[in-house]
Amino acid sequence: MKAVRISGTENYSEEAPELLKRYESISFADHHRSVIHLIPTVPGRVLDIGSGTGRDAAGLAGLGHSVVAVEPTEELRRGATVLHPSPMIEWVDDSLPDLAAVRARGEEFDVAMLTAVWMHLDELQRRQAMPNVAALVRYGGVMIMSLRHGPVPPGRRMFEVSAAETIALAHPLGLRCALNQEAEPSSRQPGVSWTRLAFRKAP
């Protein structure tokens, strides 16, 4: 099934070569140091939504997890498979808010990661997406997200999203906030900061 590319991925295909270099310049462990303690040490199933260059998928596979890496931009997905040719990673062409191809598989995951993804969705899309993501997380599993704050680069479609709104969307779906880390300044983008959120799914 070929995913319908949503608004928000504009210019990523053209910038793929540069993005493949930039995203890979920071290690998985360094980038996720504030949330890595929430990732199970026992090998499990992980969903990496908006996997980009595959850095996170590869890092998770390196921890022993079996990863479904979702990326709608073909150029990034193709580059990621070359950079990280791991048998532990399955690459899928799909996108938020529907995640139709992933949901059609009928499986649940121990971890769902959304790194630098949520800001591409407008308010309606965020309301559509949250139940779809929540349904893919097993009870006791975790969802880990980063929220971007700051100026939008030319040619990109991004929205300011608060932690409060995200927590409010997640709570009725059984996702209880386990981490709400205050906005952390970006080391590479002046004026940009990131909030890290994590949720654990309760029955």
N, CA, C and O of each residue as an XYZ file, in Angstrom:
812
protein
N       0.844     -1.191      0.000
C       0.000      0.000      0.000
C       0.876      1.237      0.000
O       1.752      1.369      0.855
N       0.662      2.139     -0.932
C       1.450      3.363     -0.991
C       0.751      4.450     -0.195
O      -0.439      4.709     -0.378
N       1.513      5.086      0.696
C       0.937      6.118      1.553
C       0.687      7.385      0.756
O       1.396      7.690     -0.203
N      -0.334      8.115      1.173
C      -0.590      9.440      0.632
C       0.270     10.419      1.408
O       0.158     10.524      2.629
N       1.130     11.136      0.697
C       2.020     12.066      1.377
C       1.232     13.280      1.843
O       0.579     13.952      1.044
N       1.298     13.556      3.136
C       0.547     14.669      3.690
C       1.356     15.947      3.622
O       2.573     15.920      3.439
N       0.663     17.075      3.773
C       1.352     18.342      3.901
C       2.232     18.286      5.138
O       1.854     17.726      6.166
N       3.409     18.877      5.017
C       4.346     18.856      6.127
C       5.671     18.259      5.723
O       6.692     18.489      6.371
N       5.653     17.472      4.624
C       6.898     16.857      4.166
C       7.521     17.629      3.000
O       8.478     17.165      2.381
N       6.964     18.822      2.705
C       7.498     19.612      1.605
C       8.984     19.900      1.817
O       9.429     20.196      2.927
N       9.736     19.804      0.720
C      11.165     20.123      0.672
C      12.062     19.060      1.308
O      13.283     19.129      1.168
N      11.490     18.096      1.991
C      12.343     17.074      2.590
C      13.009     16.212      1.511
O      14.155     15.792      1.673
N      12.300     15.951      0.422
C      12.906     15.137     -0.627
C      14.077     15.864     -1.275
O      15.122     15.268     -1.535
N      13.892     17.177     -1.537
C      14.967     17.960     -2.158
C      16.171     18.106     -1.223
O      17.315     18.149     -1.675
N      15.903     18.181      0.075
C      16.973     18.386      1.051
C      17.510     17.080      1.625
O      18.335     17.100      2.539
N      17.059     15.961      1.106
C      17.428     14.663      1.687
C      18.933     14.461      1.842
O      19.365     14.010      2.902
N      19.756     14.774      0.833
C      21.199     14.548      1.005
C      21.784     15.317      2.193
O      22.589     14.776      2.951
N      21.376     16.578      2.351
C      21.869     17.376      3.472
C      21.312     16.861      4.796
O      22.029     16.807      5.795
N      20.037     16.483      4.803
C      19.420     15.990      6.033
C      20.051     14.678      6.484
O      20.202     14.432      7.680
N      20.416     13.842      5.522
C      21.039     12.574      5.861
C      22.364     12.803      6.589
O      22.735     12.027      7.470
N      23.069     13.861      6.223
C      24.321     14.189      6.915
C      24.042     14.818      8.277
O      24.657     14.444      9.276
N      23.110     15.777      8.316
C      22.867     16.543      9.534
C      22.302     15.678     10.650
O      22.790     15.722     11.780
N      21.278     14.891     10.342
C      20.636     14.093     11.379
C      21.571     13.018     11.936
O      21.486     12.650     13.107
N      22.457     12.527     11.080
C      23.360     11.461     11.509
C      24.546     12.005     12.316
O      25.327     11.224     12.861
N      24.688     13.323     12.398
C      25.840     13.909     13.098
C      25.700     13.830     14.615
O      26.685     13.994     15.335
N      24.492     13.582     15.106
C      24.256     13.409     16.539
C      23.804     11.971     16.776
O      22.897     11.477     16.105
N      24.437     11.315     17.723
C      24.137      9.904     17.954
C      22.757      9.716     18.581
O      22.202     10.629     19.193
N      22.232      8.536     18.414
C      20.946      8.183     19.016
C      21.010      8.353     20.529
O      20.102      8.933     21.123
N      22.068      7.856     21.156
C      22.186      7.910     22.617
C      22.229      9.347     23.120
O      21.595      9.668     24.125
N      22.964     10.210     22.438
C      23.057     11.607     22.855
C      21.729     12.336     22.674
O      21.293     13.085     23.548
N      21.101     12.108     21.539
C      19.861     12.824     21.235
C      18.739     12.440     22.190
O      17.903     13.274     22.538
N      18.721     11.195     22.609
C      17.611     10.689     23.431
C      18.015     10.402     24.879
O      17.382      9.590     25.552
N      19.066     11.065     25.353
C      19.568     10.779     26.694
C      18.507     10.993     27.783
O      18.537     10.325     28.817
N      17.565     11.927     27.551
C      16.568     12.227     28.588
C      15.423     11.216     28.632
O      14.661     11.186     29.599
N      15.297     10.394     27.603
C      14.175      9.437     27.568
C      14.620      7.988     27.437
O      13.793      7.077     27.477
N      15.912      7.771     27.281
C      16.375      6.413     26.977
C      16.067      5.451     28.119
O      15.953      4.246     27.897
N      15.929      5.972     29.347
C      15.607      5.110     30.485
C      14.188      4.549     30.398
O      13.851      3.595     31.101
N      13.355      5.144     29.532
C      11.981      4.669     29.370
C      11.862      3.567     28.317
O      10.817      2.927     28.199
N      12.917      3.350     27.564
C      12.908      2.321     26.521
C      13.247      0.979     27.163
O      14.267      0.869     27.843
N      12.423     -0.036     26.963
C      12.661     -1.332     27.624
C      14.045     -1.900     27.296
O      14.549     -1.749     26.183
N      14.628     -2.542     28.271
C      15.917     -3.202     28.045
C      15.723     -4.594     27.445
O      16.633     -5.146     26.826
N      14.520     -5.154     27.636
C      14.199     -6.448     27.034
C      13.783     -6.210     25.584
O      12.950     -5.342     25.327
N      14.340     -6.958     24.629
C      13.982     -6.748     23.227
C      12.486     -6.825     22.986
O      11.808     -7.716     23.498
N      11.973     -5.879     22.198
C      10.548     -5.841     21.904
C      10.291     -5.257     20.529
O      11.183     -5.195     19.683
N       9.064     -4.833     20.323
C       8.646     -4.255     19.040
C       8.542     -2.739     19.198
O       7.887     -2.247     20.117
N       9.191     -2.007     18.296
C       9.214     -0.550     18.360
C       8.721      0.022     17.039
O       9.070     -0.467     15.964
N       7.902      1.069     17.136
C       7.407      1.797     15.968
C       8.068      3.169     15.956
O       7.877      3.961     16.879
N       8.840      3.450     14.919
C       9.521      4.741     14.774
C       8.789      5.520     13.685
O       8.975      5.264     12.495
N       7.956      6.472     14.101
C       7.110      7.221     13.160
C       7.835      8.478     12.701
O       8.222      9.316     13.515
N       8.017      8.600     11.388
C       8.801      9.707     10.853
C      10.274      9.432     11.061
O      10.992     10.242     11.647
N      10.720      8.285     10.579
C      12.057      7.780     10.907
C      13.185      8.532     10.228
O      14.344      8.382     10.612
N      12.864      9.350      9.213
C      13.890     10.196      8.595
C      15.067      9.407      8.064
O      14.909      8.555      7.190
N      16.262      9.692      8.596
C      17.490      9.047      8.124
C      17.704      7.667      8.713
O      18.643      6.967      8.334
N      16.838      7.267      9.639
C      16.961      5.945     10.236
C      17.888      5.882     11.438
O      18.156      4.800     11.960
N      18.384      7.040     11.882
C      19.301      7.042     13.034
C      18.665      6.396     14.263
O      19.279      5.554     14.917
N      17.425      6.800     14.572
C      16.760      6.266     15.756
C      16.413      4.794     15.579
O      16.572      3.994     16.501
N      15.940      4.446     14.396
C      15.609      3.042     14.126
C      16.840      2.160     14.315
O      16.761      1.074     14.890
N      17.977      2.645     13.821
C      19.218      1.876     13.954
C      19.655      1.788     15.412
O      20.126      0.745     15.866
N      19.492      2.905     16.149
C      19.848      2.891     17.559
C      18.987      1.916     18.346
O      19.484      1.203     19.218
N      17.707      1.887     18.041
C      16.782      0.974     18.712
C      17.078     -0.480     18.347
O      17.024     -1.369     19.196
N      17.391     -0.707     17.071
C      17.761     -2.059     16.638
C      19.045     -2.503     17.337
O      19.209     -3.674     17.678
N      19.953     -1.542     17.545
C      21.197     -1.847     18.244
C      20.982     -2.259     19.687
O      21.821     -2.940     20.278
N      19.853     -1.844     20.258
C      19.494     -2.246     21.620
C      18.783     -3.594     21.642
O      18.420     -4.096     22.706
N      18.586     -4.181     20.450
C      17.973     -5.499     20.368
C      16.521     -5.509     19.972
O      15.898     -6.570     19.916
N      15.959     -4.321     19.692
C      14.543     -4.244     19.350
C      14.302     -4.490     17.862
O      15.158     -4.215     17.021
N      13.135     -5.006     17.566
C      12.667     -5.152     16.191
C      11.873     -3.899     15.856
O      10.910     -3.573     16.550
N      12.269     -3.190     14.792
C      11.752     -1.849     14.537
C      10.975     -1.774     13.226
O      11.437     -2.249     12.188
N       9.792     -1.173     13.288
C       9.061     -0.784     12.086
C       9.296      0.715     11.919
O       8.820      1.515     12.725
N      10.025      1.092     10.876
C      10.412      2.478     10.639
C       9.520      3.076      9.564
O       9.559      2.654      8.408
N       8.718      4.059      9.949
C       7.744      4.684      9.046
C       8.306      6.003      8.529
O       8.644      6.886      9.318
N       8.406      6.140      7.215
C       8.898      7.384      6.625
C       8.228      7.609      5.267
O       8.391      6.790      4.363
N       7.468      8.718      5.107
C       6.759      8.956      3.853
C       7.611      9.544      2.734
O       7.216      9.479      1.570
N       8.774     10.118      3.057
C       9.617     10.726      2.020
C      10.536      9.669      1.429
O      11.433      9.165      2.105
N      10.307      9.339      0.166
C      11.022      8.228     -0.465
C      12.534      8.416     -0.434
O      13.278      7.465     -0.192
N      12.991      9.661     -0.683
C      14.427      9.908     -0.746
C      15.103      9.670      0.597
O      16.216      9.147      0.657
N      14.424     10.058      1.677
C      14.970      9.790      3.009
C      14.935      8.300      3.328
O      15.893      7.748      3.869
N      13.836      7.664      2.991
C      13.691      6.234      3.277
C      14.754      5.427      2.532
O      15.351      4.503      3.085
N      14.980      5.792      1.267
C      15.973      5.076      0.470
C      17.379      5.291      1.041
O      18.170      4.352      1.135
N      17.679      6.539      1.421
C      18.984      6.824      2.008
C      19.175      6.107      3.333
O      20.270      5.640      3.646
N      18.102      6.024      4.110
C      18.180      5.366      5.411
C      18.486      3.879      5.276
O      19.235      3.319      6.076
N      17.909      3.247      4.269
C      18.154      1.809      4.097
C      19.609      1.542      3.717
O      20.147      0.481      4.031
N      20.244      2.497      3.044
C      21.659      2.361      2.687
C      22.540      2.598      3.916
O      23.504      1.869      4.152
N      22.195      3.629      4.697
C      22.975      3.955      5.897
C      22.851      2.891      6.971
O      23.811      2.605      7.686
N      21.662      2.302      7.085
C      21.390      1.384      8.198
C      20.758      0.082      7.682
O      19.572     -0.161      7.907
N      21.535     -0.742      7.003
C      20.988     -1.981      6.428
C      20.860     -3.091      7.462
O      21.545     -4.111      7.389
N      19.969     -2.873      8.429
C      19.809     -3.849      9.510
C      18.626     -4.773      9.252
O      17.558     -4.312      8.849
N      18.806     -6.076      9.479
C      17.676     -7.009      9.349
C      16.635     -6.813     10.444
O      15.546     -7.382     10.380
N      16.972     -6.007     11.450
C      16.045     -5.742     12.553
C      15.096     -4.585     12.239
O      14.204     -4.282     13.031
N      15.285     -3.940     11.087
C      14.467     -2.782     10.725
C      13.640     -3.093      9.484
O      14.172     -3.549      8.472
N      12.348     -2.845      9.569
C      11.457     -2.940      8.411
C      11.017     -1.521      8.049
O      10.467     -0.804      8.886
N      11.261     -1.120      6.805
C      10.951      0.235      6.362
C       9.568      0.265      5.722
O       9.256     -0.561      4.865
N       8.741      1.221      6.142
C       7.359      1.291      5.681
C       7.049      2.698      5.170
O       7.389      3.689      5.816
N       6.409      2.776      4.018
C       5.953      4.042      3.440
C       4.556      4.327      3.989
O       3.569      3.755      3.526
N       4.484      5.212      4.973
C       3.210      5.553      5.594
C       3.370      6.898      6.280
O       4.490      7.388      6.424
N       2.267      7.505      6.706
C       2.374      8.823      7.337
C       1.190      9.103      8.249
O       0.125      8.499      8.126
N       1.409     10.028      9.157
C       0.345     10.581      9.977
C      -0.519     11.504      9.130
O      -0.031     12.012      8.120
N      -1.771     11.748      9.486
C      -2.419     11.306     10.723
C      -3.030      9.907     10.677
O      -3.404      9.369     11.719
N      -3.139      9.308      9.489
C      -3.889      8.050      9.392
C      -3.091      6.804      9.769
O      -3.612      5.899     10.420
N      -1.807      6.762      9.351
C      -1.006      5.549      9.561
C      -1.755      4.311      9.075
O      -1.768      3.275      9.740
N      -2.374      4.438      7.912
C      -3.254      3.370      7.416
C      -2.524      2.050      7.202
O      -3.038      0.990      7.560
N      -1.323      2.110      6.616
C      -0.585      0.875      6.334
C      -0.161      0.179      7.620
O      -0.228     -1.047      7.712
N       0.269      0.941      8.602
C       0.702      0.344      9.868
C      -0.494     -0.225     10.619
O      -0.422     -1.338     11.140
N      -1.589      0.519     10.682
C      -2.762      0.031     11.412
C      -3.341     -1.222     10.776
O      -3.914     -2.069     11.461
N      -3.189     -1.336      9.447
C      -3.713     -2.507      8.752
C      -2.989     -3.792      9.158
O      -3.499     -4.889      8.929
N      -1.816     -3.663      9.754
C      -1.053     -4.834     10.184
C      -1.676     -5.493     11.411
O      -1.474     -6.683     11.654
N      -2.437     -4.710     12.185
C      -3.128     -5.259     13.355
C      -2.224     -5.645     14.504
O      -2.538     -6.571     15.253
N      -1.100     -4.950     14.660
C      -0.220     -5.274     15.775
C      -0.041     -4.085     16.708
O      -0.335     -2.944     16.351
N       0.450     -4.376     17.920
C       0.726     -3.343     18.909
C       2.224     -3.334     19.199
O       2.931     -4.313     18.964
N       2.685     -2.190     19.721
C       4.115     -2.009     19.927
C       4.423     -1.670     21.376
O       3.601     -1.089     22.085
N       5.624     -2.045     21.801
C       6.083     -1.725     23.148
C       6.463     -0.252     23.258
O       6.307      0.363     24.313
N       6.960      0.303     22.164
C       7.369      1.710     22.128
C       6.938      2.315     20.801
O       7.098      1.700     19.747
N       6.390      3.528     20.858
C       6.155      4.321     19.654
C       6.938      5.618     19.814
O       6.773      6.331     20.804
N       7.789      5.921     18.839
C       8.599      7.135     18.906
C       8.195      8.094     17.797
O       8.006      7.692     16.649
N       8.064      9.374     18.157
C       7.760     10.424     17.185
C       8.742     11.569     17.439
O       8.470     12.474     18.228
N       9.885     11.511     16.759
C      10.943     12.497     16.951
C      10.847     13.561     15.869
O      10.976     13.262     14.682
N      10.619     14.813     16.286
C      10.549     15.945     15.344
C       9.510     15.699     14.249
O       9.770     15.912     13.065
N       8.331     15.244     14.674
C       7.270     14.888     13.737
C       5.978     15.661     13.994
O       5.346     16.163     13.064
N       5.598     15.748     15.263
C       4.266     16.229     15.632
C       4.013     17.653     15.145
O       2.868     18.010     14.869
N       5.052     18.468     15.033
C       4.877     19.881     14.654
C       4.447     20.053     13.200
O       4.053     21.148     12.799
N       4.519     18.983     12.405
C       4.093     19.070     11.002
C       2.577     18.937     10.843
O       2.046     19.158      9.754
N       1.886     18.582     11.912
C       0.441     18.373     11.840
C      -0.299     19.601     12.358
O       0.067     20.173     13.384
N      -1.346     19.997     11.634
C      -2.167     21.099     12.138
C      -3.093     20.569     13.236
O      -3.070     19.379     13.549
N      -3.904     21.450     13.819
C      -4.709     21.051     14.976
C      -5.652     19.892     14.662
O      -5.762     18.948     15.445
N      -6.325     19.963     13.527
C      -7.240     18.882     13.154
C      -6.481     17.574     12.952
O      -6.924     16.522     13.413
N      -5.356     17.635     12.275
C      -4.565     16.426     12.028
C      -4.046     15.828     13.333
O      -3.973     14.607     13.469
N      -3.683     16.685     14.298
C      -3.218     16.170     15.588
C      -4.335     15.430     16.301
O      -4.103     14.395     16.924
N      -5.552     15.965     16.210
C      -6.696     15.296     16.844
C      -7.009     13.962     16.151
O      -7.451     13.008     16.790
N      -6.772     13.915     14.843
C      -6.984     12.669     14.111
C      -5.880     11.655     14.420
O      -6.132     10.456     14.534
N      -4.664     12.157     14.551
C      -3.509     11.275     14.676
C      -3.397     10.604     16.039
O      -3.034      9.430     16.119
N      -3.703     11.331     17.112
C      -3.448     10.798     18.451
C      -4.148      9.460     18.702
O      -3.502      8.541     19.205
N      -5.443      9.304     18.374
C      -6.065      7.990     18.590
C      -5.421      6.883     17.753
O      -5.345      5.736     18.193
N      -4.959      7.223     16.554
C      -4.324      6.220     15.700
C      -3.001      5.744     16.281
O      -2.682      4.556     16.228
N      -2.234      6.677     16.836
C      -0.975      6.289     17.469
C      -1.250      5.525     18.755
O      -0.636      4.488     19.006
N      -2.161      6.028     19.565
C      -2.464      5.389     20.843
C      -2.894      3.934     20.666
O      -2.542      3.071     21.471
N      -3.657      3.672     19.609
C      -4.145      2.316     19.359
C      -3.022      1.337     19.028
O      -3.199      0.122     19.124
N      -1.876      1.868     18.641
C      -0.750      1.019     18.257
C       0.188      0.708     19.419
O       1.116     -0.089     19.283
N      -0.064      1.348     20.573
C       0.772      1.127     21.755
C       0.089      0.111     22.663
O      -1.078      0.274     23.020
N       0.807     -0.920     23.030
C       0.218     -1.946     23.908
C       0.070     -1.381     25.320
O       0.705     -0.386     25.669
N      -0.768     -2.023     26.125
C      -0.896     -1.631     27.526
C       0.448     -1.821     28.229
O       1.079     -2.872     28.113
N       0.871     -0.799     28.949
C       2.177     -0.819     29.595
C       3.283     -0.283     28.715
O       4.397     -0.047     29.182
N       2.977     -0.088     27.428
C       3.962      0.438     26.498
C       4.099      1.945     26.620
O       3.335      2.593     27.336
N       5.082      2.502     25.912
C       5.351      3.934     26.006
C       5.309      4.605     24.637
O       5.624      3.999     23.613
N       4.915      5.861     24.653
C       4.987      6.723     23.475
C       5.903      7.885     23.826
O       5.699      8.552     24.841
N       6.903      8.132     23.003
C       7.907      9.166     23.250
C       7.859     10.172     22.109
O       7.898      9.792     20.939
N       7.773     11.479     22.455
C       7.608     12.518     21.445
C       8.539     13.693     21.727
O       8.982     13.895     22.857
N       8.829     14.465     20.677
C       9.479     15.760     20.859
C       8.634     16.821     20.157
O       8.124     16.607     19.058
N       8.500     17.977     20.826
C       7.724     19.093     20.296
C       8.673     20.253     19.993
O       9.484     20.636     20.836
N       8.566     20.798     18.802
C       9.453     21.886     18.374
C       8.821     23.245     18.655
O       7.621     23.438     18.458
N       9.642     24.181     19.118
C       9.203     25.551     19.356
C      10.195     26.493     18.675
O      11.407     26.289     18.744
N       9.671     27.517     18.025
C      10.571     28.493     17.419
C      10.219     28.803     15.980
O       9.221     28.302     15.462
N      11.043     29.639     15.317
C      10.744     30.073     13.953
C      10.714     28.912     12.969
O      11.463     27.943     13.096
N       9.826     29.036     11.984
C       9.669     27.992     10.963
C      10.601     28.297      9.784
O      10.577     29.409      9.258
N      11.419     27.329      9.365
C      12.305     27.552      8.221
C      11.506     27.840      6.949
O      10.394     27.333      6.796
N      12.053     28.643      6.037
C      11.365     28.932      4.780
C      11.013     27.646      4.026
O      11.821     26.723      3.926
N       9.793     27.611      3.503
C       9.370     26.468      2.707
C       8.877     25.277      3.498
O       8.501     24.259      2.917
N       8.872     25.390      4.828
C       8.414     24.277      5.649
C       7.035     24.568      6.229
O       6.657     25.725      6.413
N       6.292     23.505      6.513
C       4.970     23.620      7.138
C       5.078     23.065      8.549
O       5.175     21.854      8.746
N       5.061     23.962      9.527
C       5.165     23.563     10.925
C       4.219     24.401     11.763
O       3.837     25.504     11.372
N       3.838     23.863     12.928
C       2.913     24.537     13.815
C       3.466     24.503     15.236
O       4.145     23.559     15.641
N       3.155     25.558     15.976
C       3.529     25.595     17.388
C       2.567     24.686     18.157
O       1.349     24.834     18.052
N       3.113     23.756     18.919
C       2.306     22.795     19.669
C       2.767     22.799     21.120
O       3.963     22.699     21.393
N       1.833     22.913     22.041
C       2.189     22.942     23.456
C       2.158     21.550     24.072
O       1.481     20.644     23.586
N       2.909     21.414     25.153
C       2.860     20.164     25.907
C       1.477     19.959     26.493
O       0.973     18.836     26.526
N       0.855     21.043     26.960
C      -0.467     20.933     27.588
C      -1.498     20.372     26.617
O      -2.289     19.500     26.980
N      -1.491     20.865     25.394
C      -2.444     20.350     24.398
C      -2.195     18.873     24.124
O      -3.137     18.084     24.046
N      -0.928     18.500     23.978
C      -0.577     17.125     23.646
C      -0.974     16.175     24.771
O      -1.503     15.093     24.520
N      -0.718     16.582     26.004
C      -1.094     15.763     27.161
C      -2.612     15.613     27.238
O      -3.118     14.537     27.556
N      -3.335     16.695     26.946
C      -4.803     16.655     26.981
C      -5.362     15.731     25.913
O      -6.364     15.057     26.150
N      -4.735     15.685     24.740
C      -5.177     14.776     23.676
C      -4.903     13.321     24.051
O      -5.691     12.431     23.729
N      -3.786     13.086     24.731
C      -3.367     11.717     25.027
C      -4.139     11.097     26.193
O      -4.409      9.896     26.187
N      -4.493     11.905     27.188
C      -5.045     11.384     28.434
C      -6.319     10.549     28.263
O      -6.408      9.473     28.856
N      -7.308     10.998     27.477
C      -8.532     10.188     27.332
C      -8.295      8.850     26.638
O      -9.162      7.977     26.666
N      -7.136      8.685     26.019
C      -6.817      7.462     25.288
C      -5.990      6.498     26.137
O      -5.467      5.504     25.633
N      -5.879      6.803     27.432
C      -5.145      5.922     28.332
C      -3.659      6.184     28.380
O      -2.920      5.421     29.003
N      -3.194      7.258     27.729
C      -1.772      7.593     27.723
C      -1.500      8.581     28.852
O      -1.910      9.740     28.787
N      -0.808      8.112     29.884
C      -0.531      8.922     31.063
C       0.875      9.517     30.955
O       1.835      8.803     30.664
N       0.987     10.809     31.186
C       2.265     11.490     31.018
C       3.284     10.983     32.032
O       3.051     11.042     33.239
N       4.418     10.485     31.534
C       5.487      9.965     32.386
C       6.696     10.893     32.386
O       7.570     10.776     33.246
N       6.751     11.814     31.425
C       7.857     12.766     31.341
C       7.387     14.002     30.602
O       6.778     13.903     29.537
N       7.668     15.162     31.165
C       7.386     16.443     30.519
C       8.594     17.328     30.787
O       8.639     18.067     31.771
N       9.568     17.239     29.896
C      10.819     17.974     30.082
C      10.725     19.334     29.420
O      10.404     19.439     28.236
N      11.005     20.373     30.189
C      10.917     21.743     29.685
C      11.725     21.923     28.407
O      12.703     21.219     28.154
N      11.282     22.891     27.613
C      11.911     23.142     26.321
C      13.425     23.280     26.449
O      13.928     24.061     27.257
N      14.133     22.513     25.642
C      15.588     22.490     25.643
C      16.098     23.171     24.375
O      15.709     22.775     23.276
N      16.964     24.189     24.496
C      17.444     24.901     23.300
C      18.188     23.972     22.346
O      18.923     23.078     22.766
N      17.978     24.207     21.057
C      18.675     23.439     20.040
C      20.114     23.932     19.918
O      20.374     25.134     19.964
N      21.034     23.003     19.765
C      22.443     23.378     19.604
C      22.766     23.779     18.169
O      23.835     24.324     17.894
N      21.835     23.506     17.257
C      22.110     23.759     15.836
C      21.220     24.813     15.210
O      21.547     25.348     14.151
N      20.094     25.121     15.850
C      19.129     26.044     15.265
C      18.833     27.180     16.250
O      18.104     26.974     17.220
N      19.387     28.370     16.015
C      19.154     29.496     16.924
C      17.662     29.805     17.060
O      16.936     29.858     16.068
N      17.219     30.006     18.297
C      15.832     30.342     18.552
C      14.897     29.161     18.625
O      13.711     29.328     18.906
N      15.409     27.968     18.376
C      14.578     26.755     18.390
C      14.830     25.981     19.682
O      15.970     25.848     20.126
N      13.757     25.477     20.274
C      13.878     24.629     21.450
C      12.935     23.441     21.314
O      12.026     23.440     20.483
N      13.169     22.432     22.146
C      12.408     21.193     22.048
C      11.906     20.765     23.425
O      12.635     20.831     24.415
N      10.660     20.328     23.469
C      10.087     19.728     24.672
C      10.018     18.224     24.460
O       9.597     17.757     23.402
N      10.433     17.470     25.470
C      10.362     16.014     25.384
C       9.206     15.524     26.253
O       9.099     15.868     27.429
N       8.351     14.716     25.646
C       7.217     14.127     26.342
C       7.280     12.602     26.232
O       7.727     12.057     25.223
N       6.831     11.939     27.273
C       6.689     10.496     27.218
C       5.414     10.099     27.955
O       5.043     10.697     28.966
N       4.764      9.086     27.426
C       3.495      8.610     27.988
C       3.558      7.102     28.173
O       4.188      6.391     27.391
N       2.904      6.633     29.208
C       2.762      5.185     29.396
C       1.293      4.836     29.289
O       0.443      5.510     29.871
N       0.992      3.776     28.541
C      -0.404      3.417     28.305
C      -0.955      2.559     29.427
O      -0.435      1.482     29.722
N      -2.020      3.057     30.049
C      -2.690      2.350     31.137
C      -3.942      1.668     30.617
O      -4.518      2.130     29.632
N      -4.383      0.583     31.244
C      -5.629     -0.087     30.836
C      -6.826      0.824     30.991
O      -7.951      0.422     30.694
